[in-house]
Amino acid sequence: ANSVWSFAKLDVPNEQLFSALMQRADFTLYDVTYSHHESISAQTQDQDLSWCQVYLGYCFCCTRCPSTIATLSRRLASDFQKISTKDWKD
């Protein structure tokens, strides 16, 4: 997640790079389980920060790397659309 945000902030419009980073972010956002030694609130804060960083990268890709958007998983693309439209249902 941090890499997506970093390259977006550095204004690096490399579609292959962002496609690979978004695939990794998809795994990180949905499939990574957090270690047991973290408190629930720390896990939630980490997840929220990750979502924020990846969403900012998504916004960058919408304008600077549009073909990257087509490579997003259906679930990630749907969630980004919900965030963009502030659709908090489901």
N, C-alpha and C positions, 0 to 999 in steps of 0.2 A: 504494500500500500504506500509506503513511504517513497519508494522509487517512482511510482506513477506520479505522485505529487511533485517530487523533485524535478523530474524531467519536464513536467508541465510548467513549473515555475521558471525553469531555465529556458523555456520557449524552444524546445527541441521537437520540431514536428516530424518525427520519424515514425511512419505508420507501422512498419514491421516491429519496431521496438515497442510501441504502445500496444500492438496486438498481443505480443508475448507477455507484456506486463499485465494486461487486462486478463489474460488467461490465468496467470498466476494469482492475480487479485481475486478472481472468481473462486479459486480453490481456497484462498486464505479467508475470504469473507464467509464462505458457507461450510467448509469442510474441516477446518482446523479446530481442534479442541484445545482449550486452554488447560494449563497444568493445574493440579489440585492445590498447589500452595498459594495461589492467588485468591484474593477475596472476590466475591461475586461482583462487588462494585468496581473493583479494579478491572475485572474481565469486561464488564459493560463499558467502562471508559475506554479501554483499548479497542473494543469493537466499534464504538462510536467514532473514535479517532480514525480508525482504518476506513470506515465508510465515508467519512468526510474527505479524507485524502484521495480516495479512489473516485469519489464523485467530482471533486475538483479536476481530476485528470480527465474524467468523462466530459466535463464541460469544455475543457481545452480541446479534446479530440473532436467534439461536435463542430468546432470552427476551424481547427488547424489540421486534423487528421481524420476526415470524415469516413474514409474506408475502414478505419479501425472500428467504428460503431457497428458496421455490418458483421464483424467477427465476434461480437459479444455473444455470450450464451443468452438464450431466450430469457432465462430467469434474471440474469444481471441486467439486461436491457430493460426488462419490465420493471424491475425495482428502481432503476435510474429514472424511468419515465414517471413512476409514482412520486419519487422525490421531487422531480422537476415540477410536477403539477400539484404538489403538496397533497396528494391523495393518500391519506394515512390509513385507509381501510385495508383490512386483510393483512 
